[in-house]
Amino acid sequence: EQAIKAAVSDYYKKKGIDPEPIVGTVPECTSCSCG
């Protein structure tokens, strides 16, 4: 579930949209390959 939120958050960030209202606060993950 955390990976999905991170992926959605990253998707919105790339589009220049603040992801917080959509997915809530997502802690920055450094251990996964979504960065």
Secondary structure, 3 states (H helix, E strand, C coil): CHHHHHHHHHHHHHCCCCCHHHHCCCCCCCCCCCC
